[in-house]
Amino acid sequence: MHVNTPADAEILNFLLHRENPRWGILFYANRWVAEPTADPAQIPASFERDPTATWVTWVQSFKSLDAKFAGQLYLNQANGRYAYFTSAQNRDRIKYDFSDPGIDIVK
């Protein structure tokens, strides 16, 4: 999240609680998670404004969104609970190489 969300950008939030995982992401990735939205139409609208926008949601919610917006979403990373994603247009800009010495992985 630290590498793929610019320092001046929020990670957008679909259906997650306003406090969790906000504080964990802020601590580990130094990125702010926005207030939650429950409107799925906000996701493609955000990509029209900024194709590099990133989102976080529940894994199950991401699966539903991916079916609803087929071909428009790109999953950056997921674990057992959370999915971090962006637009399919942004796919080629996603970094998975954390070897750059300028990237702080752990605080």
Buried (B, 14 or more C-beta within 10 A) or exposed (E): BBBBBEEEBBBBBBBBEEEEBBEEBEEBBEBBBBEBBEEBEBBBEBBEEBBBBBBBBBEEBBBEBBEEBEEBBBBBEBEEEBBBBBBBEBEEEBEEEEEEEEEEEEE
